């Protein structure tokens, strides 16, 4: 049900909208009504409506200023009520992210059509946000924001710096601390110890995190299948890739891929679903 707030200083129009419009037939709930922009702003902040229907010219604060102030703290759609004398003003206001306008007196059929469009947009955005809620998973957020681009001086060891460069360059190939240590002409135990001292993590942990970070980006694109991504980011065994992915994100790569595909569908894209073979 769409939560609506009405802001109108003319008593007869405000009450007409409140009591003569069949809001339930439009699957709407009128959460409140304000008689000026200042009161409307306060109610928007308190009630968080999804739709604000407001007059333009009102005492204390006009409708456009109210919308501008409220949008700094809340997300909502807004519709302007206007008379013919303010018609050009209303059209210009649409450029300020106002959804649309309605002429007074309000035609209920036109209002219903407008509300239907707004509801569809709200539902789409909420579905999008819900699916993308997977990225609000703290583990995924941390992994996405995690970076290997550290100041070399902060690492304090040249061998560690060179090891990290090799991870970034060759993460899609077979890598081990032993092979890198041999290439650098040092012992694997020394490199492992210094790597842990400098980064706070083991070589394998950093390598796998970097690989999964790259996998998340590829899954988000939706152009490759999960097993193809597994190979591309350096996992020779698909099952091991799934196990590592779940360890760092809390979900399987297929779950992540399906969620990403749903987002693409919701916003009209044509990405291909990444699935298991």
Kinemage of the C-alpha trace (Angstrom):
@kinemage 1
@onewidth
@group {chain A} dominant
@subgroup {mainchain}
@vectorlist {calphas} color= white
{ca unk a 1} P 0.000 0.000 0.000
{ca unk a 2} L 1.359 3.380 -1.066
{ca unk a 3} L 1.820 5.829 1.816
{ca unk a 4} L 0.605 9.307 0.855
{ca unk a 5} L 0.978 12.741 2.443
{ca unk a 6} L -1.178 15.700 1.374
{ca unk a 7} L 0.116 19.256 1.810
{ca unk a 8} L -2.407 21.963 0.902
{ca unk a 9} L -3.176 25.291 2.567
{ca unk a 10} L -6.706 25.646 1.176
{ca unk a 11} L -8.931 23.916 3.675
{ca unk a 12} L -11.667 22.930 1.240
{ca unk a 13} L -9.216 21.357 -1.219
{ca unk a 14} L -7.270 19.560 1.502
{ca unk a 15} L -10.419 18.072 3.031
{ca unk a 16} L -11.750 17.213 -0.401
{ca unk a 17} L -8.640 15.192 -1.135
{ca unk a 18} L -8.820 13.540 2.269
{ca unk a 19} L -12.487 12.595 2.356
{ca unk a 20} L -13.875 12.462 -1.177
{ca unk a 21} L -11.127 10.492 -2.939
{ca unk a 22} L -11.376 6.711 -2.722
{ca unk a 23} L -7.763 6.121 -1.756
{ca unk a 24} L -8.313 2.472 -0.834
{ca unk a 25} L -9.386 1.671 -4.387
{ca unk a 26} L -5.969 2.933 -5.459
{ca unk a 27} L -4.281 0.838 -2.755
{ca unk a 28} L -3.147 3.993 -0.956
{ca unk a 29} L -3.050 5.023 2.670
{ca unk a 30} L -3.156 8.733 3.489
{ca unk a 31} L -0.707 8.938 6.378
{ca unk a 32} L -1.322 12.620 7.097
{ca unk a 33} L -2.236 16.082 5.844
{ca unk a 34} L -0.483 19.413 6.407
{ca unk a 35} L -1.727 22.965 5.857
{ca unk a 36} L 1.597 24.585 4.934
{ca unk a 37} L 5.072 23.746 3.703
{ca unk a 38} L 6.756 23.981 7.076
{ca unk a 39} L 4.313 21.552 8.639
{ca unk a 40} L 4.564 19.361 5.544
{ca unk a 41} L 8.340 19.189 5.834
{ca unk a 42} L 8.083 18.032 9.433
{ca unk a 43} L 5.526 15.360 8.521
{ca unk a 44} L 7.656 14.085 5.658
{ca unk a 45} L 10.570 13.637 8.030
{ca unk a 46} L 8.387 11.922 10.633
{ca unk a 47} L 6.160 9.750 8.395
{ca unk a 48} L 8.484 8.963 5.444
{ca unk a 49} L 5.702 8.896 2.829
{ca unk a 50} L 6.306 7.389 -0.589
{ca unk a 51} L 4.184 10.030 -2.318
{ca unk a 52} L 3.749 13.691 -1.403
{ca unk a 53} L 0.932 15.596 -3.089
{ca unk a 54} L 1.468 19.304 -2.497
{ca unk a 55} L 0.287 22.750 -3.479
{ca unk a 56} L 2.937 25.125 -4.798
{ca unk a 57} L 2.129 28.438 -3.150
{ca unk a 58} L 1.642 28.128 0.596
{ca unk a 59} L 2.406 30.231 3.664
{ca unk a 60} L 5.625 29.839 5.681
{ca unk a 61} L 7.231 27.585 3.048
{ca unk a 62} L 6.159 26.917 -0.533
{ca unk a 63} L 5.821 23.438 -1.965
{ca unk a 64} L 9.012 23.474 -4.001
{ca unk a 65} L 11.155 24.599 -1.088
{ca unk a 66} L 9.534 21.952 1.101
{ca unk a 67} L 10.336 19.257 -1.477
{ca unk a 68} L 13.901 20.476 -1.874
{ca unk a 69} L 14.517 20.444 1.883
{ca unk a 70} L 12.803 17.101 2.459
{ca unk a 71} L 14.697 15.332 -0.322
{ca unk a 72} L 17.931 15.933 1.564
{ca unk a 73} L 16.742 13.463 4.196
{ca unk a 74} L 14.008 11.321 2.606
{ca unk a 75} L 13.297 9.622 -0.698
{ca unk a 76} L 9.796 10.064 -2.113
{ca unk a 77} L 7.822 10.949 -5.225
{ca unk a 78} L 6.108 14.317 -5.385
{ca unk a 79} L 3.122 15.608 -7.322
{ca unk a 80} L 2.235 19.282 -7.542
{ca unk a 81} L -1.308 20.639 -7.277
{ca unk a 82} L -1.668 23.663 -9.491
{ca unk a 83} L -4.236 26.019 -10.964
{ca unk a 84} L -4.150 27.320 -14.522
{ca unk a 85} L -2.466 30.515 -13.306
{ca unk a 86} L 0.495 28.477 -12.014
{ca unk a 87} L 0.552 26.033 -14.935
{ca unk a 88} L 3.878 27.201 -16.440
{ca unk a 89} L 5.405 27.284 -12.970
{ca unk a 90} L 4.374 23.680 -12.412
{ca unk a 91} L 5.851 22.532 -15.695
{ca unk a 92} L 9.201 24.129 -14.848
{ca unk a 93} L 9.123 22.414 -11.462
{ca unk a 94} L 9.107 19.006 -13.139
{ca unk a 95} L 12.731 19.712 -13.978
{ca unk a 96} L 13.395 19.771 -10.242
{ca unk a 97} L 12.617 16.043 -9.952
{ca unk a 98} L 8.906 16.560 -9.315
{ca unk a 99} L 7.177 13.467 -10.676
{ca unk a 100} L 4.204 15.254 -12.251
{ca unk a 101} L 1.433 17.776 -11.648
{ca unk a 102} L -2.363 17.795 -11.312
{ca unk a 103} L -4.683 20.656 -12.116
{ca unk a 104} L -7.206 21.829 -9.537
{ca unk a 105} L -9.874 20.678 -9.002
{ca unk a 106} L -8.362 17.214 -8.990
{ca unk a 107} L -9.896 14.707 -11.384
{ca unk a 108} L -10.010 11.374 -9.533
{ca unk a 109} L -9.541 9.337 -12.704
{ca unk a 110} L -6.386 11.250 -13.632
{ca unk a 111} L -5.187 10.971 -10.041
{ca unk a 112} L -5.678 7.195 -10.144
{ca unk a 113} L -3.698 6.931 -13.388
{ca unk a 114} L -0.879 8.985 -11.921
{ca unk a 115} L -0.843 6.992 -8.695
{ca unk a 116} L -0.670 3.781 -10.727
{ca unk a 117} L 2.443 5.000 -12.522
{ca unk a 118} L 4.036 6.061 -9.272
{ca unk a 119} L 3.224 2.762 -7.572
{ca unk a 120} L 4.818 0.817 -10.438
{ca unk a 121} L 7.957 2.914 -10.161
{ca unk a 122} L 8.084 2.572 -6.371
{ca unk a 123} L 7.605 -1.199 -6.528
{ca unk a 124} L 10.332 -1.521 -9.149
{ca unk a 125} L 12.780 0.528 -7.120
{ca unk a 126} L 11.940 -1.381 -3.942
{ca unk a 127} L 12.415 -4.711 -5.709
{ca unk a 128} L 15.728 -3.472 -7.053
{ca unk a 129} L 16.792 -2.320 -3.608
{ca unk a 130} L 15.681 -5.587 -2.023
{ca unk a 131} L 17.662 -7.696 -4.458
{ca unk a 132} L 20.665 -5.440 -4.199
{ca unk a 133} L 20.335 -5.839 -0.450
{ca unk a 134} L 22.731 -8.735 -0.867
{ca unk a 135} L 25.449 -6.144 -1.350
{ca unk a 136} L 24.514 -4.659 1.994
{ca unk a 137} L 25.613 -7.926 3.502
{ca unk a 138} L 28.550 -6.769 5.610
{ca unk a 139} L 30.815 -9.527 4.372
{ca unk a 140} L 30.258 -8.542 0.744
{ca unk a 141} L 30.526 -4.852 1.497
{ca unk a 142} L 33.836 -5.429 3.234
{ca unk a 143} L 35.107 -7.543 0.368
{ca unk a 144} L 34.089 -5.014 -2.286
{ca unk a 145} L 35.735 -2.150 -0.416
{ca unk a 146} L 38.845 -4.168 0.492
{ca unk a 147} L 41.892 -3.155 -1.536
{ca unk a 148} L 45.416 -4.344 -2.191
{ca unk a 149} L 46.461 -0.857 -3.268
{ca unk a 150} L 48.478 -0.102 -0.168
{ca unk a 151} L 51.340 2.296 0.233
{ca unk a 152} L 54.495 0.156 -0.254
{ca unk a 153} L 56.206 1.965 2.604
{ca unk a 154} L 53.394 0.936 4.927
{ca unk a 155} L 54.077 -2.717 4.149
{ca unk a 156} L 57.648 -2.343 5.299
{ca unk a 157} L 59.118 -5.176 3.246
{ca unk a 158} L 60.124 -5.154 -0.400
{ca unk a 159} L 59.458 -8.854 -0.857
{ca unk a 160} L 55.895 -8.417 0.409
{ca unk a 161} L 55.367 -5.505 -1.986
{ca unk a 162} L 56.573 -7.620 -4.898
{ca unk a 163} L 54.404 -10.529 -3.794
{ca unk a 164} L 51.296 -8.363 -3.765
{ca unk a 165} L 52.150 -7.094 -7.244
{ca unk a 166} L 52.299 -10.688 -8.450
{ca unk a 167} L 48.927 -11.477 -6.865
{ca unk a 168} L 47.342 -8.529 -8.663
{ca unk a 169} L 48.970 -9.407 -11.965
{ca unk a 170} L 48.684 -13.204 -11.967
{ca unk a 171} L 45.666 -13.956 -9.749
{ca unk a 172} L 44.042 -15.836 -12.633
{ca unk a 173} L 46.940 -18.265 -12.849
{ca unk a 174} L 48.313 -20.930 -10.531
{ca unk a 175} L 50.002 -19.119 -7.651
{ca unk a 176} L 51.583 -20.223 -4.404
{ca unk a 177} L 53.796 -18.655 -1.789
{ca unk a 178} L 56.392 -21.319 -2.619
{ca unk a 179} L 56.545 -20.440 -6.319
{ca unk a 180} L 56.801 -16.714 -5.625
{ca unk a 181} L 59.438 -17.237 -2.920
{ca unk a 182} L 61.501 -19.307 -5.339
{ca unk a 183} L 61.198 -16.592 -7.964
{ca unk a 184} L 62.314 -13.984 -5.431
{ca unk a 185} L 65.188 -16.145 -4.233
{ca unk a 186} L 64.030 -16.441 -0.618
{ca unk a 187} L 62.538 -19.198 1.519
{ca unk a 188} L 58.778 -19.753 1.543
{ca unk a 189} L 58.713 -19.716 5.337
{ca unk a 190} L 60.425 -16.306 5.437
{ca unk a 191} L 58.044 -14.847 2.858
{ca unk a 192} L 55.009 -16.302 4.639
{ca unk a 193} L 56.109 -14.844 7.958
{ca unk a 194} L 56.879 -11.387 6.566
{ca unk a 195} L 53.675 -11.361 4.551
{ca unk a 196} L 51.595 -12.065 7.633
{ca unk a 197} L 53.493 -9.445 9.647
{ca unk a 198} L 52.981 -6.778 6.971
{ca unk a 199} L 49.367 -7.456 5.971
{ca unk a 200} L 47.897 -9.155 9.027
{ca unk a 201} L 46.707 -11.976 6.761
{ca unk a 202} L 48.167 -15.092 5.236
{ca unk a 203} L 49.214 -15.241 1.605
{ca unk a 204} L 46.396 -17.664 0.761
{ca unk a 205} L 43.804 -15.486 2.488
{ca unk a 206} L 44.848 -12.409 0.522
{ca unk a 207} L 45.015 -14.331 -2.754
{ca unk a 208} L 41.575 -15.854 -2.278
{ca unk a 209} L 40.003 -12.573 -1.191
{ca unk a 210} L 41.374 -10.845 -4.248
{ca unk a 211} L 40.117 -13.635 -6.501
{ca unk a 212} L 36.640 -13.553 -4.954
{ca unk a 213} L 36.578 -9.768 -5.254
{ca unk a 214} L 37.205 -10.161 -8.977
{ca unk a 215} L 34.598 -12.920 -9.167
{ca unk a 216} L 31.958 -10.656 -7.599
{ca unk a 217} L 32.614 -8.034 -10.268
{ca unk a 218} L 32.271 -10.615 -13.042
{ca unk a 219} L 29.102 -12.105 -11.537
{ca unk a 220} L 27.638 -8.613 -11.396
{ca unk a 221} L 28.181 -8.221 -15.144
{ca unk a 222} L 26.134 -11.361 -15.820
{ca unk a 223} L 27.944 -12.278 -19.055
{ca unk a 224} L 29.752 -15.430 -17.866
{ca unk a 225} L 28.627 -18.651 -16.248
{ca unk a 226} L 29.774 -19.355 -12.732
{ca unk a 227} L 32.183 -22.130 -13.714
{ca unk a 228} L 33.702 -19.860 -16.371
{ca unk a 229} L 34.316 -17.200 -13.744
{ca unk a 230} L 35.828 -19.829 -11.460
{ca unk a 231} L 38.420 -20.631 -14.116
{ca unk a 232} L 39.021 -16.999 -15.016
{ca unk a 233} L 39.859 -15.919 -11.461
{ca unk a 234} L 42.288 -18.772 -10.872
{ca unk a 235} L 40.351 -21.638 -9.254
{ca unk a 236} L 41.121 -24.922 -10.939
{ca unk a 237} L 38.352 -26.735 -9.044
{ca unk a 238} L 34.793 -25.460 -9.261
{ca unk a 239} L 33.742 -26.921 -5.913
{ca unk a 240} L 36.658 -25.271 -4.163
{ca unk a 241} L 35.725 -21.946 -5.756
{ca unk a 242} L 32.150 -22.285 -4.425
{ca unk a 243} L 33.461 -23.144 -0.971
{ca unk a 244} L 35.834 -20.166 -0.869
{ca unk a 245} L 33.186 -17.809 -2.274
{ca unk a 246} L 30.721 -18.798 0.433
{ca unk a 247} L 33.392 -18.485 3.111
{ca unk a 248} L 33.976 -14.821 2.298
{ca unk a 249} L 30.457 -13.733 1.273
{ca unk a 250} L 28.056 -15.966 3.180
{ca unk a 251} L 26.365 -17.180 -0.003
{ca unk a 252} L 27.132 -19.365 -2.980
{ca unk a 253} L 28.216 -17.796 -6.282
{ca unk a 254} L 25.077 -19.170 -7.939
{ca unk a 255} L 22.857 -17.410 -5.397
{ca unk a 256} L 24.718 -14.177 -6.017
{ca unk a 257} L 24.501 -14.631 -9.796
{ca unk a 258} L 20.748 -15.292 -9.725
{ca unk a 259} L 20.140 -12.233 -7.597
{ca unk a 260} L 22.179 -10.139 -9.989
{ca unk a 261} L 20.210 -11.529 -12.948
{ca unk a 262} L 16.925 -10.591 -11.268
{ca unk a 263} L 18.156 -7.022 -10.884
{ca unk a 264} L 18.983 -6.872 -14.586
{ca unk a 265} L 15.487 -8.141 -15.452
{ca unk a 266} L 13.825 -5.659 -13.136
{ca unk a 267} L 15.540 -2.668 -14.720
{ca unk a 268} L 15.052 -3.875 -18.291
{ca unk a 269} L 18.485 -5.281 -19.023
{ca unk a 270} L 19.316 -8.325 -21.071
{ca unk a 271} L 22.160 -9.843 -19.104
{ca unk a 272} L 22.569 -13.608 -19.242
{ca unk a 273} L 22.092 -15.594 -16.135
{ca unk a 274} L 25.234 -17.029 -14.641
{ca unk a 275} L 24.439 -20.602 -13.662
{ca unk a 276} L 26.093 -23.791 -12.743
{ca unk a 277} L 26.996 -26.087 -15.624
